[in-house]
């Protein structure tokens, strides 16, 4: 098949001109990477397959609408769509990673809890709910690196490749995400100390 010798950009150009087979070749060429990107997040083969269909449908719609402008960068673009769709699914399920801070401590160590105290258990649950909110409030670039690192357990090199940035940029985003979470959690801890633990 002649298409195997063509670059992604050339295949896209042919597809825009009405050659449906050109997109089929793109799909065949990159479906394994797309599936893996999704599967690492959702951890479910059947769900990953369903979401992969969504990825390619969204890609087709974007290209056909004339909004695709990533010439020469089809793979990073399609992987970004894949990981965004998978992360959206992840958020819908309301499952969040157990965040480990820069010093290696769990975020819940920010507040001290007595395991047998009902009040402390409630505070811990409240803090977990706040944490989910804090994660949502992070800038998109910081949030995606944090989720990919802690939930998907990807290396920083893998994160850099998936988000099309340098490894130093990925590390920097992760650092700022943790700093922002720590600040928010510390503020929350102070609020509990002042409002609930006065004697």
Biotite code that builds the C-alpha atoms (Angstrom):
import biotite.structure as struc

atoms = struc.array([
    struc.Atom([0.000, 0.000, 0.000], chain_id="A", res_id=1, res_name="UNK", atom_name="CA", element="C"),
    struc.Atom([1.458, 3.320, -1.081], chain_id="A", res_id=2, res_name="UNK", atom_name="CA", element="C"),
    struc.Atom([0.206, 5.144, 2.002], chain_id="A", res_id=3, res_name="UNK", atom_name="CA", element="C"),
    struc.Atom([2.732, 3.338, 4.188], chain_id="A", res_id=4, res_name="UNK", atom_name="CA", element="C"),
    struc.Atom([5.461, 5.443, 2.578], chain_id="A", res_id=5, res_name="UNK", atom_name="CA", element="C"),
    struc.Atom([3.685, 8.717, 3.264], chain_id="A", res_id=6, res_name="UNK", atom_name="CA", element="C"),
    struc.Atom([4.194, 10.919, 6.314], chain_id="A", res_id=7, res_name="UNK", atom_name="CA", element="C"),
    struc.Atom([1.341, 11.687, 8.675], chain_id="A", res_id=8, res_name="UNK", atom_name="CA", element="C"),
    struc.Atom([1.082, 15.166, 7.160], chain_id="A", res_id=9, res_name="UNK", atom_name="CA", element="C"),
    struc.Atom([0.804, 13.751, 3.650], chain_id="A", res_id=10, res_name="UNK", atom_name="CA", element="C"),
    struc.Atom([-1.873, 11.291, 4.755], chain_id="A", res_id=11, res_name="UNK", atom_name="CA", element="C"),
    struc.Atom([-3.787, 14.098, 6.438], chain_id="A", res_id=12, res_name="UNK", atom_name="CA", element="C"),
    struc.Atom([-3.573, 16.158, 3.287], chain_id="A", res_id=13, res_name="UNK", atom_name="CA", element="C"),
    struc.Atom([-5.005, 13.270, 1.280], chain_id="A", res_id=14, res_name="UNK", atom_name="CA", element="C"),
    struc.Atom([-7.754, 12.740, 3.842], chain_id="A", res_id=15, res_name="UNK", atom_name="CA", element="C"),
    struc.Atom([-8.765, 16.392, 3.657], chain_id="A", res_id=16, res_name="UNK", atom_name="CA", element="C"),
    struc.Atom([-9.115, 15.934, -0.095], chain_id="A", res_id=17, res_name="UNK", atom_name="CA", element="C"),
    struc.Atom([-11.559, 13.086, 0.418], chain_id="A", res_id=18, res_name="UNK", atom_name="CA", element="C"),
    struc.Atom([-9.334, 10.026, 0.600], chain_id="A", res_id=19, res_name="UNK", atom_name="CA", element="C"),
    struc.Atom([-10.947, 8.087, 3.480], chain_id="A", res_id=20, res_name="UNK", atom_name="CA", element="C"),
    struc.Atom([-8.332, 5.332, 3.171], chain_id="A", res_id=21, res_name="UNK", atom_name="CA", element="C"),
    struc.Atom([-5.651, 7.825, 4.202], chain_id="A", res_id=22, res_name="UNK", atom_name="CA", element="C"),
    struc.Atom([-7.238, 8.281, 7.634], chain_id="A", res_id=23, res_name="UNK", atom_name="CA", element="C"),
    struc.Atom([-7.613, 4.518, 7.985], chain_id="A", res_id=24, res_name="UNK", atom_name="CA", element="C"),
    struc.Atom([-3.860, 4.278, 7.542], chain_id="A", res_id=25, res_name="UNK", atom_name="CA", element="C"),
    struc.Atom([-3.307, 6.965, 10.195], chain_id="A", res_id=26, res_name="UNK", atom_name="CA", element="C"),
    struc.Atom([-5.594, 5.070, 12.558], chain_id="A", res_id=27, res_name="UNK", atom_name="CA", element="C"),
    struc.Atom([-3.792, 1.802, 11.930], chain_id="A", res_id=28, res_name="UNK", atom_name="CA", element="C"),
    struc.Atom([-0.431, 3.484, 12.362], chain_id="A", res_id=29, res_name="UNK", atom_name="CA", element="C"),
    struc.Atom([-1.164, 5.060, 15.740], chain_id="A", res_id=30, res_name="UNK", atom_name="CA", element="C"),
    struc.Atom([-4.012, 3.112, 17.354], chain_id="A", res_id=31, res_name="UNK", atom_name="CA", element="C"),
    struc.Atom([-1.692, 1.116, 19.637], chain_id="A", res_id=32, res_name="UNK", atom_name="CA", element="C"),
    struc.Atom([-0.152, 4.279, 21.127], chain_id="A", res_id=33, res_name="UNK", atom_name="CA", element="C"),
    struc.Atom([-3.591, 5.856, 21.520], chain_id="A", res_id=34, res_name="UNK", atom_name="CA", element="C"),
    struc.Atom([-4.978, 2.748, 23.223], chain_id="A", res_id=35, res_name="UNK", atom_name="CA", element="C"),
    struc.Atom([-2.004, 2.515, 25.591], chain_id="A", res_id=36, res_name="UNK", atom_name="CA", element="C"),
    struc.Atom([-2.323, 6.182, 26.553], chain_id="A", res_id=37, res_name="UNK", atom_name="CA", element="C"),
    struc.Atom([-5.976, 5.657, 27.474], chain_id="A", res_id=38, res_name="UNK", atom_name="CA", element="C"),
    struc.Atom([-5.519, 2.276, 29.129], chain_id="A", res_id=39, res_name="UNK", atom_name="CA", element="C"),
    struc.Atom([-2.821, 3.595, 31.472], chain_id="A", res_id=40, res_name="UNK", atom_name="CA", element="C"),
    struc.Atom([-5.416, 5.987, 32.873], chain_id="A", res_id=41, res_name="UNK", atom_name="CA", element="C"),
    struc.Atom([-8.640, 3.979, 32.965], chain_id="A", res_id=42, res_name="UNK", atom_name="CA", element="C"),
    struc.Atom([-7.090, 0.542, 33.655], chain_id="A", res_id=43, res_name="UNK", atom_name="CA", element="C"),
    struc.Atom([-9.951, -1.148, 31.818], chain_id="A", res_id=44, res_name="UNK", atom_name="CA", element="C"),
    struc.Atom([-9.523, -2.740, 28.387], chain_id="A", res_id=45, res_name="UNK", atom_name="CA", element="C"),
    struc.Atom([-13.136, -2.436, 27.263], chain_id="A", res_id=46, res_name="UNK", atom_name="CA", element="C"),
    struc.Atom([-13.512, 1.130, 28.460], chain_id="A", res_id=47, res_name="UNK", atom_name="CA", element="C"),
    struc.Atom([-10.194, 2.010, 26.789], chain_id="A", res_id=48, res_name="UNK", atom_name="CA", element="C"),
    struc.Atom([-11.463, 0.568, 23.498], chain_id="A", res_id=49, res_name="UNK", atom_name="CA", element="C"),
    struc.Atom([-14.662, 2.618, 23.745], chain_id="A", res_id=50, res_name="UNK", atom_name="CA", element="C"),
    struc.Atom([-12.745, 5.795, 24.538], chain_id="A", res_id=51, res_name="UNK", atom_name="CA", element="C"),
    struc.Atom([-10.346, 5.130, 21.656], chain_id="A", res_id=52, res_name="UNK", atom_name="CA", element="C"),
    struc.Atom([-13.338, 5.253, 19.308], chain_id="A", res_id=53, res_name="UNK", atom_name="CA", element="C"),
    struc.Atom([-14.266, 8.627, 20.823], chain_id="A", res_id=54, res_name="UNK", atom_name="CA", element="C"),
    struc.Atom([-10.737, 9.891, 20.239], chain_id="A", res_id=55, res_name="UNK", atom_name="CA", element="C"),
    struc.Atom([-10.768, 9.112, 16.535], chain_id="A", res_id=56, res_name="UNK", atom_name="CA", element="C"),
    struc.Atom([-14.316, 10.442, 16.114], chain_id="A", res_id=57, res_name="UNK", atom_name="CA", element="C"),
    struc.Atom([-13.245, 13.712, 17.736], chain_id="A", res_id=58, res_name="UNK", atom_name="CA", element="C"),
    struc.Atom([-10.136, 13.813, 15.536], chain_id="A", res_id=59, res_name="UNK", atom_name="CA", element="C"),
    struc.Atom([-12.219, 13.282, 12.387], chain_id="A", res_id=60, res_name="UNK", atom_name="CA", element="C"),
    struc.Atom([-14.667, 16.017, 13.377], chain_id="A", res_id=61, res_name="UNK", atom_name="CA", element="C"),
    struc.Atom([-11.854, 18.442, 14.147], chain_id="A", res_id=62, res_name="UNK", atom_name="CA", element="C"),
    struc.Atom([-10.088, 17.760, 10.847], chain_id="A", res_id=63, res_name="UNK", atom_name="CA", element="C"),
    struc.Atom([-13.269, 17.925, 8.768], chain_id="A", res_id=64, res_name="UNK", atom_name="CA", element="C"),
    struc.Atom([-14.303, 21.189, 10.443], chain_id="A", res_id=65, res_name="UNK", atom_name="CA", element="C"),
    struc.Atom([-10.996, 22.732, 9.344], chain_id="A", res_id=66, res_name="UNK", atom_name="CA", element="C"),
    struc.Atom([-9.839, 23.335, 12.934], chain_id="A", res_id=67, res_name="UNK", atom_name="CA", element="C"),
    struc.Atom([-6.835, 21.027, 12.792], chain_id="A", res_id=68, res_name="UNK", atom_name="CA", element="C"),
    struc.Atom([-3.681, 23.154, 12.656], chain_id="A", res_id=69, res_name="UNK", atom_name="CA", element="C"),
    struc.Atom([-0.977, 20.854, 14.016], chain_id="A", res_id=70, res_name="UNK", atom_name="CA", element="C"),
    struc.Atom([0.740, 20.166, 10.703], chain_id="A", res_id=71, res_name="UNK", atom_name="CA", element="C"),
    struc.Atom([3.524, 17.650, 11.127], chain_id="A", res_id=72, res_name="UNK", atom_name="CA", element="C"),
    struc.Atom([2.545, 16.862, 14.703], chain_id="A", res_id=73, res_name="UNK", atom_name="CA", element="C"),
    struc.Atom([-0.356, 14.456, 14.276], chain_id="A", res_id=74, res_name="UNK", atom_name="CA", element="C"),
    struc.Atom([0.821, 11.885, 16.838], chain_id="A", res_id=75, res_name="UNK", atom_name="CA", element="C"),
    struc.Atom([1.342, 14.314, 19.766], chain_id="A", res_id=76, res_name="UNK", atom_name="CA", element="C"),
    struc.Atom([-1.997, 15.921, 18.851], chain_id="A", res_id=77, res_name="UNK", atom_name="CA", element="C"),
    struc.Atom([-3.962, 12.650, 18.792], chain_id="A", res_id=78, res_name="UNK", atom_name="CA", element="C"),
    struc.Atom([-2.271, 11.495, 22.018], chain_id="A", res_id=79, res_name="UNK", atom_name="CA", element="C"),
    struc.Atom([-3.269, 14.741, 23.708], chain_id="A", res_id=80, res_name="UNK", atom_name="CA", element="C"),
    struc.Atom([-6.880, 14.172, 22.657], chain_id="A", res_id=81, res_name="UNK", atom_name="CA", element="C"),
    struc.Atom([-6.633, 10.601, 23.968], chain_id="A", res_id=82, res_name="UNK", atom_name="CA", element="C"),
    struc.Atom([-5.248, 11.568, 27.335], chain_id="A", res_id=83, res_name="UNK", atom_name="CA", element="C"),
    struc.Atom([-7.736, 14.459, 27.736], chain_id="A", res_id=84, res_name="UNK", atom_name="CA", element="C"),
    struc.Atom([-10.692, 12.185, 27.004], chain_id="A", res_id=85, res_name="UNK", atom_name="CA", element="C"),
    struc.Atom([-9.343, 9.555, 29.390], chain_id="A", res_id=86, res_name="UNK", atom_name="CA", element="C"),
    struc.Atom([-8.747, 12.148, 32.118], chain_id="A", res_id=87, res_name="UNK", atom_name="CA", element="C"),
    struc.Atom([-12.303, 13.429, 31.626], chain_id="A", res_id=88, res_name="UNK", atom_name="CA", element="C"),
    struc.Atom([-13.549, 9.883, 32.184], chain_id="A", res_id=89, res_name="UNK", atom_name="CA", element="C"),
    struc.Atom([-11.300, 9.632, 35.228], chain_id="A", res_id=90, res_name="UNK", atom_name="CA", element="C"),
    struc.Atom([-12.848, 12.793, 36.688], chain_id="A", res_id=91, res_name="UNK", atom_name="CA", element="C"),
    struc.Atom([-16.375, 11.588, 36.004], chain_id="A", res_id=92, res_name="UNK", atom_name="CA", element="C"),
    struc.Atom([-15.651, 8.531, 38.121], chain_id="A", res_id=93, res_name="UNK", atom_name="CA", element="C"),
    struc.Atom([-14.512, 10.889, 40.904], chain_id="A", res_id=94, res_name="UNK", atom_name="CA", element="C"),
    struc.Atom([-11.377, 8.856, 41.474], chain_id="A", res_id=95, res_name="UNK", atom_name="CA", element="C"),
    struc.Atom([-8.315, 10.840, 42.420], chain_id="A", res_id=96, res_name="UNK", atom_name="CA", element="C"),
    struc.Atom([-4.721, 9.825, 43.020], chain_id="A", res_id=97, res_name="UNK", atom_name="CA", element="C"),
    struc.Atom([-3.169, 9.578, 46.459], chain_id="A", res_id=98, res_name="UNK", atom_name="CA", element="C"),
    struc.Atom([-0.822, 12.533, 46.206], chain_id="A", res_id=99, res_name="UNK", atom_name="CA", element="C"),
    struc.Atom([2.697, 12.216, 47.563], chain_id="A", res_id=100, res_name="UNK", atom_name="CA", element="C"),
    struc.Atom([4.318, 15.527, 48.389], chain_id="A", res_id=101, res_name="UNK", atom_name="CA", element="C"),
    struc.Atom([7.885, 16.598, 47.610], chain_id="A", res_id=102, res_name="UNK", atom_name="CA", element="C"),
    struc.Atom([9.169, 15.330, 50.968], chain_id="A", res_id=103, res_name="UNK", atom_name="CA", element="C"),
    struc.Atom([7.652, 11.892, 50.336], chain_id="A", res_id=104, res_name="UNK", atom_name="CA", element="C"),
    struc.Atom([4.762, 12.353, 52.757], chain_id="A", res_id=105, res_name="UNK", atom_name="CA", element="C"),
    struc.Atom([1.139, 11.680, 51.959], chain_id="A", res_id=106, res_name="UNK", atom_name="CA", element="C"),
    struc.Atom([-1.009, 14.818, 51.725], chain_id="A", res_id=107, res_name="UNK", atom_name="CA", element="C"),
    struc.Atom([-3.088, 13.599, 54.636], chain_id="A", res_id=108, res_name="UNK", atom_name="CA", element="C"),
    struc.Atom([-0.031, 13.865, 56.853], chain_id="A", res_id=109, res_name="UNK", atom_name="CA", element="C"),
    struc.Atom([-0.529, 17.619, 56.546], chain_id="A", res_id=110, res_name="UNK", atom_name="CA", element="C"),
    struc.Atom([-3.251, 17.143, 59.166], chain_id="A", res_id=111, res_name="UNK", atom_name="CA", element="C"),
    struc.Atom([-2.795, 14.818, 62.111], chain_id="A", res_id=112, res_name="UNK", atom_name="CA", element="C"),
    struc.Atom([-5.617, 12.334, 62.618], chain_id="A", res_id=113, res_name="UNK", atom_name="CA", element="C"),
    struc.Atom([-6.565, 9.923, 65.355], chain_id="A", res_id=114, res_name="UNK", atom_name="CA", element="C"),
    struc.Atom([-7.740, 6.787, 63.562], chain_id="A", res_id=115, res_name="UNK", atom_name="CA", element="C"),
    struc.Atom([-10.378, 6.026, 66.195], chain_id="A", res_id=116, res_name="UNK", atom_name="CA", element="C"),
    struc.Atom([-11.868, 9.494, 66.386], chain_id="A", res_id=117, res_name="UNK", atom_name="CA", element="C"),
    struc.Atom([-15.170, 9.978, 64.541], chain_id="A", res_id=118, res_name="UNK", atom_name="CA", element="C"),
    struc.Atom([-14.526, 13.703, 64.357], chain_id="A", res_id=119, res_name="UNK", atom_name="CA", element="C"),
    struc.Atom([-11.064, 13.156, 62.895], chain_id="A", res_id=120, res_name="UNK", atom_name="CA", element="C"),
    struc.Atom([-12.435, 10.655, 60.377], chain_id="A", res_id=121, res_name="UNK", atom_name="CA", element="C"),
    struc.Atom([-14.952, 13.265, 59.259], chain_id="A", res_id=122, res_name="UNK", atom_name="CA", element="C"),
    struc.Atom([-12.236, 15.883, 58.965], chain_id="A", res_id=123, res_name="UNK", atom_name="CA", element="C"),
    struc.Atom([-10.140, 13.458, 56.947], chain_id="A", res_id=124, res_name="UNK", atom_name="CA", element="C"),
    struc.Atom([-13.063, 12.866, 54.562], chain_id="A", res_id=125, res_name="UNK", atom_name="CA", element="C"),
    struc.Atom([-13.667, 16.598, 54.322], chain_id="A", res_id=126, res_name="UNK", atom_name="CA", element="C"),
    struc.Atom([-9.992, 17.107, 53.535], chain_id="A", res_id=127, res_name="UNK", atom_name="CA", element="C"),
    struc.Atom([-10.110, 14.429, 50.849], chain_id="A", res_id=128, res_name="UNK", atom_name="CA", element="C"),
    struc.Atom([-13.083, 16.182, 49.275], chain_id="A", res_id=129, res_name="UNK", atom_name="CA", element="C"),
    struc.Atom([-11.211, 19.478, 49.483], chain_id="A", res_id=130, res_name="UNK", atom_name="CA", element="C"),
    struc.Atom([-8.189, 17.840, 47.874], chain_id="A", res_id=131, res_name="UNK", atom_name="CA", element="C"),
    struc.Atom([-10.322, 16.789, 44.921], chain_id="A", res_id=132, res_name="UNK", atom_name="CA", element="C"),
    struc.Atom([-11.469, 20.381, 44.610], chain_id="A", res_id=133, res_name="UNK", atom_name="CA", element="C"),
    struc.Atom([-7.903, 21.681, 44.888], chain_id="A", res_id=134, res_name="UNK", atom_name="CA", element="C"),
    struc.Atom([-6.791, 19.349, 42.098], chain_id="A", res_id=135, res_name="UNK", atom_name="CA", element="C"),
    struc.Atom([-9.565, 20.683, 39.872], chain_id="A", res_id=136, res_name="UNK", atom_name="CA", element="C"),
    struc.Atom([-8.427, 24.235, 40.604], chain_id="A", res_id=137, res_name="UNK", atom_name="CA", element="C"),
    struc.Atom([-4.847, 23.619, 39.459], chain_id="A", res_id=138, res_name="UNK", atom_name="CA", element="C"),
    struc.Atom([-3.855, 25.044, 36.071], chain_id="A", res_id=139, res_name="UNK", atom_name="CA", element="C"),
    struc.Atom([-4.502, 22.464, 33.351], chain_id="A", res_id=140, res_name="UNK", atom_name="CA", element="C"),
    struc.Atom([-0.803, 21.893, 32.652], chain_id="A", res_id=141, res_name="UNK", atom_name="CA", element="C"),
    struc.Atom([-0.057, 21.228, 36.323], chain_id="A", res_id=142, res_name="UNK", atom_name="CA", element="C"),
    struc.Atom([-3.130, 19.056, 36.829], chain_id="A", res_id=143, res_name="UNK", atom_name="CA", element="C"),
    struc.Atom([-2.385, 16.780, 33.886], chain_id="A", res_id=144, res_name="UNK", atom_name="CA", element="C"),
    struc.Atom([1.228, 16.176, 34.962], chain_id="A", res_id=145, res_name="UNK", atom_name="CA", element="C"),
    struc.Atom([0.161, 15.443, 38.538], chain_id="A", res_id=146, res_name="UNK", atom_name="CA", element="C"),
    struc.Atom([-2.494, 12.944, 37.434], chain_id="A", res_id=147, res_name="UNK", atom_name="CA", element="C"),
    struc.Atom([-0.218, 11.267, 34.910], chain_id="A", res_id=148, res_name="UNK", atom_name="CA", element="C"),
    struc.Atom([2.553, 10.943, 37.481], chain_id="A", res_id=149, res_name="UNK", atom_name="CA", element="C"),
    struc.Atom([0.595, 9.792, 40.525], chain_id="A", res_id=150, res_name="UNK", atom_name="CA", element="C"),
    struc.Atom([-2.375, 7.979, 39.037], chain_id="A", res_id=151, res_name="UNK", atom_name="CA", element="C"),
    struc.Atom([-0.935, 6.652, 35.788], chain_id="A", res_id=152, res_name="UNK", atom_name="CA", element="C"),
    struc.Atom([2.486, 6.110, 37.410], chain_id="A", res_id=153, res_name="UNK", atom_name="CA", element="C"),
    struc.Atom([4.226, 7.407, 34.297], chain_id="A", res_id=154, res_name="UNK", atom_name="CA", element="C"),
    struc.Atom([7.865, 8.436, 34.350], chain_id="A", res_id=155, res_name="UNK", atom_name="CA", element="C"),
    struc.Atom([8.676, 12.089, 33.744], chain_id="A", res_id=156, res_name="UNK", atom_name="CA", element="C"),
    struc.Atom([10.157, 11.132, 30.383], chain_id="A", res_id=157, res_name="UNK", atom_name="CA", element="C"),
    struc.Atom([6.873, 9.461, 29.414], chain_id="A", res_id=158, res_name="UNK", atom_name="CA", element="C"),
    struc.Atom([4.937, 12.501, 30.622], chain_id="A", res_id=159, res_name="UNK", atom_name="CA", element="C"),
    struc.Atom([7.206, 14.784, 28.616], chain_id="A", res_id=160, res_name="UNK", atom_name="CA", element="C"),
    struc.Atom([6.654, 12.690, 25.492], chain_id="A", res_id=161, res_name="UNK", atom_name="CA", element="C"),
    struc.Atom([2.878, 12.494, 25.980], chain_id="A", res_id=162, res_name="UNK", atom_name="CA", element="C"),
    struc.Atom([2.479, 16.235, 26.548], chain_id="A", res_id=163, res_name="UNK", atom_name="CA", element="C"),
    struc.Atom([5.063, 17.237, 23.935], chain_id="A", res_id=164, res_name="UNK", atom_name="CA", element="C"),
    struc.Atom([7.284, 19.228, 26.319], chain_id="A", res_id=165, res_name="UNK", atom_name="CA", element="C"),
    struc.Atom([10.816, 18.859, 27.659], chain_id="A", res_id=166, res_name="UNK", atom_name="CA", element="C"),
    struc.Atom([11.413, 16.731, 30.730], chain_id="A", res_id=167, res_name="UNK", atom_name="CA", element="C"),
    struc.Atom([12.485, 19.852, 32.629], chain_id="A", res_id=168, res_name="UNK", atom_name="CA", element="C"),
    struc.Atom([9.155, 21.493, 31.813], chain_id="A", res_id=169, res_name="UNK", atom_name="CA", element="C"),
    struc.Atom([7.277, 18.406, 33.024], chain_id="A", res_id=170, res_name="UNK", atom_name="CA", element="C"),
    struc.Atom([9.303, 18.401, 36.262], chain_id="A", res_id=171, res_name="UNK", atom_name="CA", element="C"),
    struc.Atom([8.658, 22.093, 36.744], chain_id="A", res_id=172, res_name="UNK", atom_name="CA", element="C"),
    struc.Atom([4.917, 21.696, 36.282], chain_id="A", res_id=173, res_name="UNK", atom_name="CA", element="C"),
    struc.Atom([4.872, 18.871, 38.798], chain_id="A", res_id=174, res_name="UNK", atom_name="CA", element="C"),
    struc.Atom([6.810, 20.936, 41.315], chain_id="A", res_id=175, res_name="UNK", atom_name="CA", element="C"),
    struc.Atom([4.434, 23.889, 41.008], chain_id="A", res_id=176, res_name="UNK", atom_name="CA", element="C"),
    struc.Atom([1.414, 21.573, 41.275], chain_id="A", res_id=177, res_name="UNK", atom_name="CA", element="C"),
    struc.Atom([2.726, 20.171, 44.567], chain_id="A", res_id=178, res_name="UNK", atom_name="CA", element="C"),
    struc.Atom([3.614, 23.622, 45.880], chain_id="A", res_id=179, res_name="UNK", atom_name="CA", element="C"),
    struc.Atom([0.093, 24.861, 45.089], chain_id="A", res_id=180, res_name="UNK", atom_name="CA", element="C"),
    struc.Atom([-1.510, 21.822, 46.749], chain_id="A", res_id=181, res_name="UNK", atom_name="CA", element="C"),
    struc.Atom([0.684, 22.193, 49.815], chain_id="A", res_id=182, res_name="UNK", atom_name="CA", element="C"),
    struc.Atom([-0.270, 25.877, 50.188], chain_id="A", res_id=183, res_name="UNK", atom_name="CA", element="C"),
    struc.Atom([-3.968, 25.106, 49.894], chain_id="A", res_id=184, res_name="UNK", atom_name="CA", element="C"),
    struc.Atom([-3.765, 22.208, 52.333], chain_id="A", res_id=185, res_name="UNK", atom_name="CA", element="C"),
    struc.Atom([-1.760, 24.265, 54.825], chain_id="A", res_id=186, res_name="UNK", atom_name="CA", element="C"),
    struc.Atom([-4.349, 27.036, 54.702], chain_id="A", res_id=187, res_name="UNK", atom_name="CA", element="C"),
    struc.Atom([-7.034, 24.433, 55.271], chain_id="A", res_id=188, res_name="UNK", atom_name="CA", element="C"),
    struc.Atom([-5.088, 22.903, 58.171], chain_id="A", res_id=189, res_name="UNK", atom_name="CA", element="C"),
    struc.Atom([-4.770, 26.306, 59.826], chain_id="A", res_id=190, res_name="UNK", atom_name="CA", element="C"),
    struc.Atom([-8.491, 26.846, 59.445], chain_id="A", res_id=191, res_name="UNK", atom_name="CA", element="C"),
    struc.Atom([-9.236, 23.574, 61.226], chain_id="A", res_id=192, res_name="UNK", atom_name="CA", element="C"),
    struc.Atom([-6.745, 24.372, 63.984], chain_id="A", res_id=193, res_name="UNK", atom_name="CA", element="C"),
    struc.Atom([-8.281, 27.773, 64.635], chain_id="A", res_id=194, res_name="UNK", atom_name="CA", element="C"),
    struc.Atom([-11.929, 26.820, 64.313], chain_id="A", res_id=195, res_name="UNK", atom_name="CA", element="C"),
    struc.Atom([-12.154, 23.324, 65.785], chain_id="A", res_id=196, res_name="UNK", atom_name="CA", element="C"),
    struc.Atom([-9.254, 22.730, 68.126], chain_id="A", res_id=197, res_name="UNK", atom_name="CA", element="C"),
    struc.Atom([-9.417, 25.696, 70.485], chain_id="A", res_id=198, res_name="UNK", atom_name="CA", element="C"),
    struc.Atom([-9.590, 24.571, 74.082], chain_id="A", res_id=199, res_name="UNK", atom_name="CA", element="C"),
])
